[in-house]
Amino acid sequence: MPRIARGLVGGFIYHLLNRGNGGQKVFHKDQDYEAFVSLLKDAKERSPLKIFAYCVMPTHFHMVVMPPQADYLSKWMQWLMTSHVRRYHRHYGTTGHIWQGRYKSFIVQADNYLLTVLRYVEGNPVRAQLVSSAKDWLWSSHQDRIGQKRSYLVSEPPIVLPGEWDKFVDEPFTEKDLAELRKSISRQSPYGAQSWQVQICKELGLESTIRSRGRPRVVEK
């Protein structure tokens, strides 16, 4: 498998994330969210990339996508981010950085680990205490998923979802699951079973993302 910058390779599923520069609020009103989701639709029309989930929050966004080719993802995200920044500055009469930098991307194993990521992304507004149920947040894929609206933006994921998905998403995560997923986000490491994770990191040159951090332990003789 050929190595690609940032460990990107076609046919894999990615959890994407970007935050406002310095943790600043990026989406201030409904029109800001609407404009970003509209750009998502435009971006999807420009490139055959599957969007399995998304959630736009006041200070950041999450997406779960699968590009058919590696370069599709970088070009797709570059167009989306550039278009959004131009719109933001034009609308608010501002300049400077809106986002903290380049987006983060994490490969996700296409099984129950993907299920966890989908649930994490769509349940984000509940954990942030913005709504009591994910179905009440307008700016995510959740309402599409449960048939509450139809935007034709979201594709069916390659995994069978549990029945009563809305209730499943609203259920609290265990501390262990949250810790493992947030570790992947923090280190930009592939998210999946340990054996799969080691294999993917070796193939894509991402070993540093799962290597123990800190100074080596001194072993007494």
RARA-V249202 format. One record per residue. N is the residue number from 0. RES is the residue in one small letter. PSI is psi in radians with two decimals (* if undefined). Layout:
BEGIN
n,res,psi
N,RES,PSI
N,RES,PSI
END
This chain:
BEGIN
n,res,psi
0,m,2.12
1,p,2.52
2,r,2.50
3,i,2.58
4,a,2.36
5,r,0.23
6,g,0.41
7,l,2.39
8,v,2.49
9,g,2.66
10,g,-0.13
11,f,2.80
12,i,2.39
13,y,2.41
14,h,2.07
15,l,2.59
16,l,2.44
17,n,2.58
18,r,2.72
19,g,2.54
20,n,2.17
21,g,0.36
22,g,0.27
23,q,2.75
24,k,2.30
25,v,-0.61
26,f,1.94
27,h,-0.41
28,k,2.97
29,d,-0.68
30,q,-0.54
31,d,-0.77
32,y,-0.79
33,e,-0.72
34,a,-0.70
35,f,-0.76
36,v,-0.64
37,s,-0.68
38,l,-0.61
39,l,-0.77
40,k,-0.75
41,d,-0.72
42,a,-0.69
43,k,-0.59
44,e,-0.46
45,r,-0.38
46,s,2.38
47,p,1.19
48,l,2.34
49,k,2.30
50,i,2.00
51,f,-0.44
52,a,2.69
53,y,2.76
54,c,2.16
55,v,2.10
56,m,2.94
57,p,-0.67
58,t,-0.07
59,h,3.08
60,f,2.72
61,h,2.56
62,m,2.64
63,v,2.03
64,v,2.88
65,m,1.91
66,p,2.51
67,p,-0.47
68,q,2.64
69,a,-0.79
70,d,-0.32
71,y,-0.70
72,l,-0.84
73,s,-0.72
74,k,-0.69
75,w,-0.81
76,m,-0.63
77,q,-0.76
78,w,-0.77
79,l,-0.86
80,m,-0.77
81,t,-0.76
82,s,-0.70
83,h,-0.77
84,v,-0.74
85,r,-0.74
86,r,-0.76
87,y,-0.87
88,h,-0.69
89,r,-0.72
90,h,-0.74
91,y,-0.07
92,g,0.66
93,t,3.04
94,t,2.99
95,g,-2.99
96,h,2.32
97,i,-0.78
98,w,2.79
99,q,-0.23
100,g,-2.64
101,r,2.62
102,y,2.74
103,k,2.57
104,s,2.43
105,f,2.18
106,i,2.44
107,v,2.34
108,q,2.34
109,a,1.13
110,d,-2.38
111,n,-0.37
112,y,-0.66
113,l,-0.72
114,l,-0.75
115,t,-0.72
116,v,-0.75
117,l,-0.78
118,r,-0.68
119,y,-0.80
120,v,-0.87
121,e,-0.38
122,g,0.03
123,n,-0.79
124,p,-0.48
125,v,-0.79
126,r,-0.53
127,a,-0.01
128,q,0.58
129,l,-0.52
130,v,2.83
131,s,-0.34
132,s,2.47
133,a,-0.48
134,k,-0.22
135,d,-0.10
136,w,2.12
137,l,-0.35
138,w,0.85
139,s,3.08
140,s,-0.07
141,h,-0.76
142,q,-0.59
143,d,-0.76
144,r,-0.65
145,i,0.12
146,g,0.29
147,q,-0.42
148,k,2.98
149,r,1.88
150,s,-0.20
151,y,0.44
152,l,-0.53
153,v,2.36
154,s,2.73
155,e,2.28
156,p,2.75
157,p,0.83
158,i,2.53
159,v,2.20
160,l,2.60
161,p,2.70
162,g,2.77
163,e,0.96
164,w,-0.63
165,d,-0.73
166,k,-0.65
167,f,-0.74
168,v,-0.62
169,d,-0.30
170,e,2.43
171,p,2.57
172,f,2.69
173,t,2.70
174,e,-0.62
175,k,-0.83
176,d,-0.75
177,l,-0.76
178,a,-0.74
179,e,-0.74
180,l,-0.73
181,r,-0.48
182,k,-0.72
183,s,-0.74
184,i,-0.78
185,s,-0.70
186,r,-0.05
187,q,0.74
188,s,2.68
189,p,2.51
190,y,1.99
191,g,-2.92
192,a,2.62
193,q,-0.78
194,s,-0.73
195,w,-0.75
196,q,-0.79
197,v,-0.73
198,q,-0.82
199,i,-0.74
200,c,-0.65
201,k,-0.75
202,e,-0.60
203,l,0.09
204,g,0.62
205,l,0.42
206,e,-0.57
207,s,-0.39
208,t,-0.25
209,i,0.02
210,r,2.50
211,s,2.41
212,r,2.89
213,g,3.06
214,r,2.53
215,p,2.51
216,r,2.47
217,v,2.13
218,v,2.08
219,e,2.41
220,k,*
END
